[in-house]
């Protein structure tokens, strides 16, 4: 028996009823049900108009249906699916070493890392990827493009690329290499006019075996002892290794405080607490969450919220708080079974139930997930800003500008440069009304500065500017400055 986490599986299914609260049937009842099933199978096999395929009857019919009765997360794996799971568990993180901007129908390179397949192949910032393995990106929506790009990173990929200002399309073949992608990034001190306090910012994109160590290194990089506050960004974090979540939460909670409780019908009651030798930081914390914050990231947010150690800002989280085990059975098959659930220190279930979920005959009304202390909504861009983005005008202008000018960290967009950008837009038939331009002028200036800095100095430098446009981060700064 081996315990694994299934963040991807949890994105497409939801919690449903579990009969765990009822008493187990007697042995004679089980035997009678098996006899009935055998009789049905024999009758179908003998009398069906079409020949009965035993593998299909069991692998796609009876066994999956039985597990669906328990909950949608418990599934049967046929030999092919079980092998795929084992391959996924031991697969390495591969990639091409490029950072791209994805908008519906278009993918543009922002940065290529030195010595990586992208850099060796000649990909450059500003290049637009038109097709991957002969699949055109134009007709695809955002999720389809992300899926295609993720799949392409696992094996050699053929790209069709177009350079800025060049109508010619050329091909390049990239072979992925193992990449050491950190789960902790965007580590810097926030630049703000709202307060003179020193507020740090750390984003955790997932939780793996190295996350706890990387998070400690990030705190050291920020000289955490000197911080007046910290923003921890858990948005779009699908979760992962629970012990890593415990390590992160332990940096801010008192020794012995509860982080998470694990409870199941046949699983021993387990409590995970802050180590007795912990030396936590005491500065204020704001945690950013959204609807894609799940699993281990919800454990961190829930523990800090229950102990009133952090203010949680954003949207209601996904609500994935279950433990799953893989049980191999005969003929290279297996079942993935939900065996327990996670509960926050105050006893809240993280798992989000469906409306019809029943517990002991009563409708369960718990919402699941983590509710923010304050709701913060994503900024809705104006029509003008949307047009500038989807036409890649920022990237194209920035690419041309960087090719002709030297950029350093003191760079800013002057009024003259903003006027040049307006002329650039006009030449591409983007001619906003005077009122619309002045309404969005400041946002456009900051966004243009971000793109120029990103292409000239790298994505990490552009990220520092990007948070100035982020309403979640700006609200966190306001709360920490109070």
C-alpha positions in Angstrom: 0.0 0.0 0.0 1.4 3.4 -1.0 0.1 6.8 -0.1 0.0 9.4 -3.0 -1.5 12.7 -3.7 -3.7 13.4 -6.7 -3.9 17.2 -7.3 -4.8 16.8 -11.0 -7.5 14.2 -10.3 -9.0 16.6 -7.8 -9.4 19.3 -10.4 -12.0 17.3 -12.3 -14.0 15.6 -9.6 -15.8 16.7 -6.4 -16.7 15.1 -3.1 -19.9 13.1 -2.8 -21.6 10.8 -0.4 -19.8 8.2 1.6 -21.5 5.3 3.3 -18.8 5.2 6.0 -21.3 6.3 8.7 -23.4 3.1 8.2 -22.6 -0.2 9.8 -20.8 -2.8 7.6 -23.0 -5.5 6.1 -22.9 -9.0 7.5 -20.9 -11.6 5.7 -24.0 -13.5 4.5 -25.4 -10.2 3.0 -22.2 -9.7 1.0 -22.3 -13.4 -0.2 -25.9 -12.9 -1.3 -25.0 -9.8 -3.3 -22.1 -11.6 -5.0 -24.5 -14.5 -6.0 -26.9 -12.0 -7.5 -24.1 -10.3 -9.5 -22.9 -13.7 -10.7 -26.4 -14.6 -11.9 -26.8 -11.3 -13.7 -23.4 -11.7 -15.4 -24.2 -15.3 -16.5 -27.6 -14.2 -17.9 -26.0 -11.4 -19.9 -23.1 -13.6 -21.1 -25.6 -16.2 -22.4 -28.3 -14.1 -23.8 -26.9 -10.7 -24.8 -27.3 -9.8 -28.5 -23.6 -8.9 -28.7 -20.8 -10.9 -27.2 -19.8 -9.8 -23.7 -16.3 -8.5 -23.2 -15.3 -9.5 -19.6 -12.6 -6.8 -19.3 -15.1 -4.1 -20.4 -17.8 -5.4 -18.1 -15.6 -5.3 -15.0 -12.9 -2.6 -15.8 -15.3 0.0 -17.2 -18.6 -1.2 -15.7 -18.9 -3.0 -12.4 -15.8 -2.0 -10.6 -15.8 1.8 -11.4 -19.5 1.9 -10.6 -19.0 0.3 -7.1 -16.3 2.9 -6.3 -18.4 5.8 -7.6 -20.9 4.9 -4.9 -18.3 5.7 -2.3 -17.1 9.0 -3.6 -16.0 10.4 -7.0 -12.4 10.5 -5.9 -12.1 6.7 -5.4 -11.4 5.1 -8.8 -10.5 1.8 -10.4 -7.3 1.7 -12.5 -7.1 -0.9 -15.3 -3.6 -2.2 -16.2 -2.9 0.7 -18.6 -4.1 3.4 -16.1 -2.1 1.8 -13.2 1.0 1.7 -15.3 0.5 5.4 -16.3 0.2 6.3 -12.6 3.5 4.5 -11.8 5.2 6.3 -14.7 3.9 9.6 -13.5 5.2 9.0 -9.9 8.7 8.4 -11.1 8.7 10.9 -14.0 11.1 13.8 -14.0 10.3 17.5 -14.4 11.3 18.3 -17.9 11.1 21.5 -19.9 12.7 23.7 -22.5 13.9 26.5 -20.3 11.6 29.3 -21.6 9.1 31.6 -19.9 6.1 32.4 -22.1 3.1 34.7 -22.0 -0.2 32.9 -22.8 -3.3 34.6 -24.0 -6.2 33.0 -25.9 -4.8 31.8 -29.2 -1.3 33.2 -28.8 1.9 32.3 -27.0 4.9 34.7 -26.9 8.3 34.0 -25.4 9.3 36.4 -22.6 12.6 34.8 -21.5 14.9 32.0 -22.4 17.3 30.7 -19.7 21.0 30.4 -20.6 22.1 26.9 -21.6 18.6 25.5 -21.9 17.1 23.8 -25.0 15.2 27.1 -25.9 18.3 29.2 -25.7 20.4 26.6 -27.8 17.7 26.5 -30.4 17.7 30.2 -30.8 14.3 31.2 -29.3 14.3 34.9 -28.3 12.1 37.2 -26.2 9.3 38.4 -28.4 9.1 35.3 -30.6 5.6 34.0 -31.1 5.0 30.3 -31.1 2.3 29.6 -33.7 2.1 25.8 -33.6 3.4 22.9 -31.5 3.8 19.5 -33.1 1.7 20.7 -36.1 -1.2 21.8 -33.8 -2.0 25.4 -34.4 -2.4 27.4 -31.2 -4.8 30.0 -32.7 -8.0 28.1 -32.3 -7.2 26.8 -28.8 -8.6 28.3 -25.6 -6.3 29.0 -22.6 -6.7 25.6 -20.9 -6.2 23.7 -24.1 -3.0 25.7 -24.8 -1.6 25.0 -21.3 -2.4 21.3 -21.7 -0.7 21.2 -25.1 2.4 23.0 -23.9 2.6 20.7 -20.8 2.4 17.6 -22.9 5.0 19.0 -25.3 7.6 19.3 -22.5 7.7 15.5 -22.1 9.3 14.7 -25.5 10.9 16.2 -28.5 8.7 19.0 -29.9 8.4 20.7 -33.3 7.7 24.4 -33.0 6.5 26.9 -35.7 7.8 30.3 -34.7 7.5 33.8 -36.0 10.0 36.6 -35.2 8.7 40.2 -34.4 8.4 42.3 -37.5 9.0 39.2 -39.8 6.2 37.5 -41.6 8.3 34.4 -42.3 7.5 31.4 -40.2 10.4 29.0 -39.4 10.6 25.7 -37.7 12.8 24.5 -34.7 12.9 21.2 -32.9 13.5 21.3 -29.1 14.4 18.3 -27.0 13.4 18.7 -23.3 15.8 18.4 -20.5 15.4 17.8 -16.8 14.6 21.2 -15.1 15.0 22.1 -11.5 11.9 24.3 -11.2 11.6 25.8 -7.7 8.2 25.6 -6.0 9.0 28.9 -4.2 9.5 32.0 -6.3 8.8 35.7 -6.5 10.9 36.5 -3.5 11.4 40.2 -3.0 10.6 43.2 -0.8 7.5 45.0 -2.1 7.8 48.5 -3.5 5.0 50.6 -2.2 4.1 54.2 -1.5 1.5 53.3 1.0 3.9 52.6 3.9 7.5 52.9 4.9 7.3 49.4 6.4 9.4 46.6 5.0 7.0 44.0 3.6 8.2 40.8 1.9 6.6 38.8 -0.8 6.9 35.0 -1.4 4.9 33.0 -3.8 4.6 29.2 -3.4 3.4 27.5 -6.6 3.2 24.0 -5.3 4.3 21.8 -2.3 6.9 19.2 -2.9 9.8 17.6 -1.0 12.0 20.7 -1.4 9.4 23.4 -0.6 10.1 23.6 3.1 13.8 24.1 2.5 13.2 26.6 -0.3 10.7 28.6 1.8 13.3 28.9 4.6 15.9 30.0 2.1 13.4 32.6 0.8 12.9 34.0 4.3 16.6 34.2 4.8 17.0 36.0 1.4 14.5 38.6 2.7 16.3 38.9 6.0 13.0 37.9 7.7 14.1 39.1 11.1 14.0 42.7 9.7 10.5 42.4 8.1 7.5 44.3 9.2 5.2 42.0 7.4 5.0 39.2 4.7 2.6 38.4 1.9 2.4 34.7 1.1 0.8 34.1 -2.3 -0.9 30.6 -2.5 -3.1 31.4 -5.5 -3.3 28.7 -8.2 -1.4 26.4 -5.9 -2.8 22.8 -6.3 -1.1 21.5 -3.2 1.2 18.4 -3.0 3.2 17.1 -0.1 1.5 17.6 3.3 4.8 17.5 5.3 6.0 20.5 3.2 2.8 22.4 4.2 3.5 21.6 7.9 7.1 22.9 7.5 5.8 26.2 6.0 3.1 26.7 8.7 5.6 25.9 11.4 7.6 29.0 10.5 4.8 31.2 12.0 2.9 29.2 14.6 3.9 28.6 18.2 5.5 25.2 19.3 2.9 22.6 19.9 0.0 24.3 18.1 -2.2 22.2 15.9 -1.7 22.4 12.1 -4.0 19.7 10.8 -5.9 16.6 11.9 -6.4 13.5 9.8 -9.5 11.4 10.4 -11.0 8.4 8.6 -13.2 5.3 9.4 -10.3 2.8 9.5 -7.3 5.2 9.6 -5.8 6.0 12.9 -6.6 9.5 14.2 -3.5 11.6 13.5 -2.6 15.1 14.6 0.2 17.1 13.1 1.5 19.9 15.3 4.3 22.5 15.2 7.6 21.0 16.4 8.4 21.7 20.1 11.7 23.3 19.1 10.2 25.7 16.6 11.2 29.4 16.7 8.5 31.1 14.7 8.6 34.6 13.2 6.1 37.0 14.7 5.6 39.7 12.0 2.1 40.1 10.5 1.1 37.9 7.6 -1.3 38.2 4.7 -2.1 35.0 2.7 -3.5 35.3 -0.8 -5.9 32.5 -2.0 -8.3 31.9 -4.9 -10.6 29.2 -6.3 -7.5 27.1 -7.5 -5.8 27.1 -4.1 -6.1 23.5 -3.0 -5.0 20.6 -0.8 -1.7 21.4 1.1 -2.0 25.1 0.4 -5.4 25.0 2.1 -3.8 23.3 5.1 -1.4 26.3 5.5 -4.1 28.9 5.0 -6.5 27.1 7.4 -4.0 26.7 10.1 -2.8 30.3 10.0 -6.4 31.5 9.9 -7.7 29.3 12.8 -4.8 30.5 15.0 -5.5 34.1 14.0 -1.9 34.3 12.8 -2.7 35.7 9.3 -5.4 37.5 7.4 -6.6 35.5 4.4 -7.4 37.6 1.3 -9.0 36.6 -2.0 -11.6 34.0 -3.0 -13.0 30.8 -1.5 -10.5 28.0 -2.0 -11.0 24.8 -4.0 -11.9 22.5 -1.1 -9.7 19.4 -1.5 -9.0 17.9 1.9 -8.7 14.1 1.5 -6.2 11.4 1.9 -6.0 8.7 -0.9 -4.2 5.4 -0.9 -3.4 3.2 -3.9 -4.2 -0.5 -3.3 -2.7 -2.8 -6.0 -4.8 -5.9 -6.8 -4.5 -8.8 -9.2 -3.6 -8.6 -12.9 -1.7 -5.3 -12.7 -4.8 -3.4 -11.6 -5.4 -1.2 -8.6 -7.9 1.0 -6.8 -7.4 4.5 -5.6 -9.4 4.8 -2.4 -10.3 7.8 -0.1 -9.3 6.7 3.4 -9.4 9.9 5.4 -10.0 13.6 5.5 -8.1 16.7 6.6 -9.5 19.0 9.3 -8.2 22.5 10.3 -7.2 23.1 14.0 -10.8 24.3 14.8 -12.3 21.1 13.3 -13.4 22.5 9.9 -13.3 19.9 7.1 -11.3 21.2 4.2 -13.0 18.9 1.7 -15.9 20.6 -0.1 -19.0 18.4 -0.3 -21.7 18.4 -2.9 -25.1 19.6 -2.1 -26.6 16.1 -1.8 -23.9 14.9 0.6 -25.5 13.2 3.6 -24.0 12.3 7.0 -26.0 10.1 9.2 -29.2 10.9 7.4 -28.9 14.7 7.6 -27.9 17.0 4.8 -24.3 18.1 5.4 -24.2 22.0 5.1 -20.5 22.6 5.6 -19.0 24.6 2.7 -15.5 23.1 2.9 -12.5 24.9 1.6 -11.1 28.1 3.3 -13.3 31.2 3.3 -11.2 34.4 3.1 -11.3 37.0 5.9 -11.8 39.5 3.1 -13.0 38.9 -0.4 -10.7 40.5 -3.1 -11.7 40.2 -6.7 -9.5 40.1 -9.7 -9.3 43.4 -11.7 -11.5 43.4 -14.8 -9.6 45.1 -17.6 -11.2 47.7 -19.8 -11.8 47.1 -23.5 -8.7 49.2 -24.4 -6.4 47.2 -22.1 -7.8 43.9 -23.4 -7.2 44.9 -27.0 -3.6 46.0 -26.2 -3.0 42.6 -24.5 -4.5 40.3 -27.1 -2.8 42.1 -30.0 0.6 41.6 -28.2 1.3 45.3 -28.6 3.2 45.5 -25.3 5.5 42.7 -26.2 6.1 43.8 -29.8 6.8 47.4 -28.8 9.0 46.3 -25.9 11.0 43.9 -28.0 11.7 46.7 -30.6 12.6 49.2 -27.9 14.9 46.9 -26.0 16.8 46.1 -29.2 17.7 49.8 -29.5 18.1 50.9 -25.9 20.1 49.9 -22.8 17.8 49.1 -19.9 18.7 48.9 -16.2 16.7 48.6 -13.0 16.2 52.4 -12.8 14.3 52.4 -16.1 10.9 54.1 -16.2 8.4 55.0 -18.9 8.6 58.7 -19.6 5.7 60.8 -21.0 7.5 60.9 -24.3 7.9 57.1 -24.4 4.2 56.7 -23.6 3.4 59.0 -26.4 5.6 56.9 -28.7 3.6 53.8 -27.6 0.4 55.6 -28.4 1.6 56.3 -31.9 2.7 52.6 -32.2 -0.9 51.6 -31.3 -2.4 54.0 -33.8 -0.2 52.6 -36.6 -1.9 49.3 -35.7 -5.3 50.8 -35.9 -5.8 50.9 -32.1 -7.0 54.4 -31.6 -8.7 54.9 -28.2 -10.9 57.8 -27.4 -9.2 60.5 -25.3 -11.3 59.7 -22.3 -10.5 56.0 -22.5 -6.8 56.7 -22.9 -6.6 59.0 -19.8 -8.6 56.6 -17.7 -6.2 53.7 -18.4 -3.0 55.8 -18.9 -1.4 54.9 -15.6 -2.1 51.2 -15.8 -0.8 51.2 -19.4 2.4 52.9 -18.3 3.1 50.4 -15.6 2.2 47.5 -17.8 4.5 48.8 -20.5 7.3 49.3 -18.0 6.9 45.7 -16.8 7.1 44.3 -20.3 10.2 46.3 -21.2 12.0 45.3 -17.9 10.9 41.6 -18.4 12.4 41.4 -21.9 15.5 43.3 -21.0 16.3 42.0 -17.5 14.3 38.8 -17.1 11.0 37.7 -15.7 12.1 38.0 -12.0 12.7 41.8 -12.4 9.4 42.2 -14.3 7.5 40.4 -11.4 8.5 43.1 -9.0 6.6 45.6 -11.2 3.7 43.1 -11.9 2.6 43.1 -8.3 2.0 46.8 -8.5 -0.8 46.0 -10.8 -2.2 43.2 -8.6 -5.2 44.2 -6.5 -4.7 41.1 -4.2 -1.2 42.2 -3.4 -2.1 45.9 -3.0 -4.9 45.1 -0.6 -2.5 42.8 1.4 -0.1 45.8 1.7 -2.9 48.0 3.0 -3.9 45.4 5.6 -0.4 44.9 6.8 0.2 48.6 6.9 -2.7 49.1 9.3 
